[in-house]
């Protein structure tokens, strides 16, 4: 089942990229002054 491993790796990379974007967005929003 090499196709399953490929899809699993692809989904993992997508989730990792989304998590990275969310973390960066959270850092930016936390650095912004809330006035």
N, C-alpha and C positions, 0 to 999 in steps of 0.2 A: 504494500500500500504506500507507494512513494508519493502518489498524488495527495493522499491524506496528510502526509508529513509536510508537503509543500504548502498546502492550505493552512495547516496548523502554524507553520513558521510565518506565513504571510499575515495571518490574523494576529500572531504574537507581535510582529513588527508594527502592525497598525495600532494595536493597543499600547505598545510602548511609546509610539510617536504621540498618540493622544495624551498619554500620561505626562510626557515631557512638555507638551504644549500647555496642559493644564497647570503644571507646576510653574512654568515660566510666567503664565498669566497671573497665577496667585502671587508670585514674588513681585511682579510689576504692580499689581493692585495694592499689595501690602506696603510697597515703597511710596505709593502715591499718597499725598496728604489729604486726609478726609476733613474737608472744611465745609 
